[in-house]
Amino acid sequence: MSNLTKNSRELPKKEFRSIFWRSFTLLGSFNYERMEGLGFLYAVMPSLKRIWAGDEEGYKAAMHRHIAAFNMTVAPSPLVMGISVAMEELAREDENFDVESINAVKVSLMGPLSGIGDTFFWGIFKVIACSLGASFAMQGSVLGPIILLLAFNLPNFLTRYYGLKLGYNNGSAML
């Protein structure tokens, strides 16, 4: 590894915020051919522009890599985005880096993270949030929908934020 070691790797704050907020659009362009692939590409595009600046062919190849089929629970998807961005940086640095491994890692994480994400977000957090919200609403409180939204979205936001941070900072070390 050349000048980007695990300890010196840091995603610029503007890019981090951009990927974080763009991750919420993952399902906005869902289709049956590539599923969430276009949304994934849209989320990581700011980093790809920075990483492949000055190398038009490398940038096109990276975009082509990340528009491939991708489908997983949306909350943990920024973890995969962070890992992918870290791997793209390694690919830019090292001409011998196997770029096919980037999609291989994405594909290998889709199933396990979807299983965990579906269990927590659709099986646990949604049920708890709806139960809390409904109990307040049944008492005539306007806090019902507010509590529902907070109880469901707080874990969602935290998972996305810390998943992106963990994926980028430790992603290449996990490989």
C-alpha positions as CSV (number, residue, x, y, z in Angstrom):
1,M,0.0,0.0,0.0
2,S,1.5,3.3,-1.0
3,N,0.7,6.7,0.5
4,L,-2.9,5.8,1.5
5,T,-2.5,3.7,4.6
6,K,-5.2,2.6,6.9
7,N,-4.4,5.4,9.4
8,S,-4.1,8.2,6.9
9,R,-7.2,7.3,5.0
10,E,-10.0,9.9,5.5
11,L,-13.0,10.6,3.3
12,P,-13.3,14.3,2.7
13,K,-16.3,15.6,4.8
14,K,-18.1,17.0,1.8
15,E,-17.9,13.7,0.0
16,F,-18.9,11.8,3.2
17,R,-22.0,14.0,3.5
18,S,-22.8,13.6,-0.2
19,I,-22.6,9.8,-0.1
20,F,-24.6,9.7,3.2
21,W,-27.5,11.8,1.8
22,R,-27.4,10.2,-1.7
23,S,-27.7,6.8,0.0
24,F,-31.3,7.7,0.7
25,T,-32.0,7.7,-3.0
26,L,-30.9,4.1,-3.5
27,L,-34.4,2.8,-4.3
28,G,-35.3,5.9,-6.4
29,S,-34.3,4.3,-9.7
30,F,-35.0,0.7,-8.9
31,N,-35.4,-1.5,-12.0
32,Y,-35.5,-5.2,-12.6
33,E,-32.3,-5.3,-14.6
34,R,-29.9,-3.7,-12.2
35,M,-32.2,-3.2,-9.2
36,E,-30.4,-0.6,-7.0
37,G,-27.3,-0.4,-9.2
38,L,-28.0,3.1,-10.5
39,G,-28.7,4.4,-7.0
40,F,-25.5,2.9,-5.8
41,L,-23.6,4.6,-8.6
42,Y,-25.3,7.9,-7.9
43,A,-24.3,7.7,-4.2
44,V,-20.6,7.0,-4.8
45,M,-20.2,9.2,-7.9
46,P,-18.6,12.2,-6.0
47,S,-15.9,9.9,-4.8
48,L,-15.3,8.3,-8.2
49,K,-14.9,11.8,-9.7
50,R,-12.2,12.6,-7.1
51,I,-10.4,9.3,-7.3
52,W,-10.3,9.0,-11.1
53,A,-9.8,12.8,-11.8
54,G,-7.6,13.1,-14.9
55,D,-8.2,9.5,-16.0
56,E,-11.3,9.5,-18.1
57,E,-11.1,5.8,-19.0
58,G,-10.6,4.8,-15.4
59,Y,-13.6,6.9,-14.4
60,K,-15.8,5.3,-17.1
61,A,-14.7,1.8,-16.0
62,A,-15.4,2.7,-12.3
63,M,-18.9,4.0,-13.3
64,H,-19.5,0.8,-15.2
65,R,-18.5,-1.3,-12.2
66,H,-20.9,0.4,-9.9
67,I,-23.9,0.4,-12.1
68,A,-23.9,-3.4,-12.0
69,A,-26.8,-5.2,-10.3
70,F,-26.9,-4.4,-6.6
71,N,-29.8,-5.3,-4.2
72,M,-29.8,-5.2,-0.5
73,T,-31.6,-3.6,2.5
74,V,-30.9,0.1,2.2
75,A,-29.9,1.0,5.8
76,P,-26.6,-1.0,5.8
77,S,-25.8,-0.2,2.2
78,P,-23.5,2.7,3.0
79,L,-21.2,0.2,4.7
80,V,-20.7,-1.4,1.2
81,M,-20.4,2.0,-0.4
82,G,-17.6,2.9,2.0
83,I,-15.7,-0.3,1.3
84,S,-16.2,0.2,-2.4
85,V,-14.8,3.8,-2.3
86,A,-11.8,2.6,-0.3
87,M,-11.2,-0.2,-2.8
88,E,-11.5,2.2,-5.7
89,E,-8.7,4.3,-4.1
90,L,-6.5,1.3,-3.8
91,A,-7.3,0.5,-7.5
92,R,-6.2,4.0,-8.5
93,E,-2.9,3.7,-6.6
94,D,-2.0,0.2,-7.6
95,E,-2.2,-0.7,-11.3
96,N,-2.0,-4.4,-10.3
97,F,-5.1,-4.2,-8.1
98,D,-7.8,-6.6,-9.3
99,V,-10.7,-4.3,-9.9
100,E,-13.0,-7.3,-10.3
101,S,-12.6,-7.8,-6.6
102,I,-14.6,-4.6,-5.9
103,N,-17.8,-6.1,-7.3
104,A,-17.0,-9.5,-5.8
105,V,-16.9,-7.9,-2.4
106,K,-20.2,-6.0,-3.1
107,V,-21.9,-9.2,-4.2
108,S,-20.6,-11.2,-1.2
109,L,-21.9,-8.6,1.3
110,M,-25.4,-8.2,-0.2
111,G,-26.9,-11.4,1.1
112,P,-25.6,-11.4,4.7
113,L,-26.2,-7.7,5.3
114,S,-29.7,-7.9,3.8
115,G,-30.5,-10.8,6.1
116,I,-29.3,-8.8,9.1
117,G,-30.9,-5.5,7.8
118,D,-34.2,-7.1,7.1
119,T,-34.4,-8.7,10.5
120,F,-33.6,-5.5,12.4
121,F,-35.2,-2.9,10.2
122,W,-38.3,-4.7,9.0
123,G,-38.7,-7.3,11.7
124,I,-37.7,-5.5,14.9
125,F,-37.5,-1.7,14.5
126,K,-40.6,-1.3,12.4
127,V,-42.7,-3.4,14.8
128,I,-41.4,-1.6,17.9
129,A,-41.8,1.8,16.3
130,C,-45.3,1.1,15.1
131,S,-46.3,-0.3,18.5
132,L,-45.0,2.7,20.3
133,G,-46.6,5.1,17.8
134,A,-49.9,3.3,17.9
135,S,-50.1,3.2,21.6
136,F,-49.6,7.0,21.9
137,A,-52.0,7.6,19.0
138,M,-54.7,5.4,20.6
139,Q,-54.5,7.7,23.6
140,G,-55.2,10.7,21.4
141,S,-51.7,12.0,21.5
142,V,-50.2,13.8,18.5
143,L,-46.9,12.3,19.6
144,G,-47.8,9.0,18.0
145,P,-46.6,9.6,14.5
146,I,-43.6,11.5,15.8
147,I,-42.5,8.7,18.0
148,L,-43.1,6.2,15.2
149,L,-40.9,8.2,12.9
150,L,-38.1,8.7,15.5
151,A,-38.1,5.1,16.7
152,F,-37.7,3.8,13.1
153,N,-35.5,6.5,11.5
154,L,-33.0,7.1,14.3
155,P,-31.5,3.5,14.0
156,N,-31.7,3.9,10.2
157,F,-29.7,7.2,10.2
158,L,-27.2,5.9,12.7
159,T,-26.6,2.7,10.8
160,R,-26.1,4.6,7.5
161,Y,-23.7,7.1,9.1
162,Y,-21.5,4.7,11.1
163,G,-21.7,2.1,8.4
164,L,-20.3,4.5,5.8
165,K,-17.6,5.6,8.3
166,L,-16.7,2.0,9.2
167,G,-16.8,0.8,5.6
168,Y,-14.5,3.5,4.4
169,N,-12.0,3.7,7.3
170,N,-11.7,-0.1,7.8
171,G,-13.0,-1.5,4.5
172,S,-9.7,-2.2,2.8
173,A,-8.2,-3.6,6.1
174,M,-11.1,-6.1,6.3
175,L,-10.2,-7.6,3.0
